[in-house]
Amino acid sequence: MTLLWIAIALVFAIIEVLTVGLFAGFVSLGAIGAAVAAFLGDSYVSQAVTFAVVAILGIVVVRPPLLAYLQRRSGPHVLSGATAMIGQTALVVDPIGGPHERGHVRIAGEDWPALTRDGRPVGAGESVRVVDIRRATLVVELMPVA
C-alpha cells in the first residue's frame, strides 16, 4: 500500500507542476503522509484519515497565506514596449519645430516622432528625456545642461 500512496503523491506532484495552483501539491503531501502511515503499519482507515487531514489542512490553512505571500513578493511591474522608454534619454535627429511640429528622436536604435512637453522647439543633436507617450508620439523635455 505504501507504493500506491507514493504513486498517488507523484501523480499529484506532476499535476501541481503543470497547473501551479498550489492545490494538487497539498494532495500530494497528504498522499506522502498516508504512505508514511502505511509504512508504519497503520490500518487503511488510518491511512485515509491521515491523507484527508494533511491535504485538507494544507489547502485550508497553508494555501491562502502562501498565495498572499507569493503575490506580495511578485516584484515591481516590469514595463515593456513603448512604455519602457519613459524616463530614458533620446537624441533629437530631426528638429522639433514647436507645439504642433513633430520632429524625431532616436532611442534604442529606433527613430520615433516626438513633441516637447512645453511646445518649445528643439534642434537636432540635443539630448532630451522622454516624459510621456501620446499614441505613437513621444513627449520629451530638454535635458538640463550640466
N, C-alpha and C positions, 0 to 999 in steps of 0.2 A: 504494500500500500504506500510505502514511503516513496517509491519511484513514481507512482501515479501522481502523488501530490507535487513532486518535483517537476514532472512533465506539465502539470497544470500551471505551476509557477512560471515555467519557461514560456508557455504559450501566452500568458497574460503579460509577461515582461516584454515579449515581442510586440504585442498589441500596444502596450504603453509607448514603446519606442516609435511605433508607426503613427500613433494618434497624439501623443504628448498632451493628454488631457488630465494627467495626474489622477486617474481613476483606476485604470487597469493595474497600475503599479501597486496599489494597495490591495487589490485582489491577489496579486502575485505574492505580496508579503503574507497575506492570510494563508495562502497555499504552502508557503515555506513554514509558517507556524504549525500548520497541520502535519507537514512532513516531519517536523521535529517531534510532534506528539506521537505520530505513527512509529517513528524510530524508537521512542521511549517505551513503546508497547501499549499505548492508551487505546481505548475502545474506539470503534468507528464514530459513536456519538460524541465522544470527547474530541476527536479529530475535527468533526464537523463544527462543533461549538467553537473550538479554537480558530478554525478557518473563518467562521462568521464574525466572531468578536474582533479579531485582528483586522479584517477587511473593513468592517463597519466603523470601528473606532478610527481607523486611518482616514476613511472617506469623510466621516462626520467631524472628527476633532482636528486632525492634522491638515487635511487638504485646504480648507478655507484660509487659515493664516499663511500657509505655504504659497498659495496663489497670490495673496495680497503682497507678500514679501517679494515674489518674483515680478509682479507688476511695478512695485516701487523701485526696484533696482534695475529696471529695464534701461536706464540711462537717458541722456538727453535725446530729443528728437533730432535725427540727422537730416539736414537739409540736402536736397539734391536738385539737379537740373538748374533752371534759371534762378530759383530762389537761393541757391548756394552762392550766387555771385554778390548778394547784398553784403556790403562791408568790404568787398575786395577792391583793389586798386586797378585802374584801367588806364590805357594810353589813348588819347584822342588822336585818331588817324584822319578823320575828315572834320573840319571845324564845325562847332555847334554855333549856329548863327544867331539865335535868340530864342524867345519863348516858344515859337512855333516852327522854328527851322532846325530840323534834326541834323545832327552830324553822326559820326560813327566812332565808336571806341573799340579797342582791341583788348579782349580779356580772354584768358585761357586759350590763346591762339585763334580766336574767332572774332570777327567784326560784328558789332551789334549797333543798331540805331540807338541814339541817345539824345536826351534833352537835359538841360540843367534844371535843378530844383527851383532856383530863383529867376530863371529866364535870361541870365547873363550869357553873352557869347563866350566861347572858349576856343582858343586857337589850337591848331594841330600841334602835336608834340607835348601838350600839357598832360599832367597826371591828374586824374580825377578818382573819386571814390564813389562806388555805386551805393545809392541810398534807398532805392525803391525800384519796382518794376511795374510798368503800366502796359498791360497787354504784352506786346513783344518789344517794347521800348524801355531801355534802362534810363532811370532818372539818376543823375550824377551831381556831385558838387566838387568844386575845385579843391584840390589838396592844398592845405596851408603850406607856405614856403617856410622851410626850417632855417 
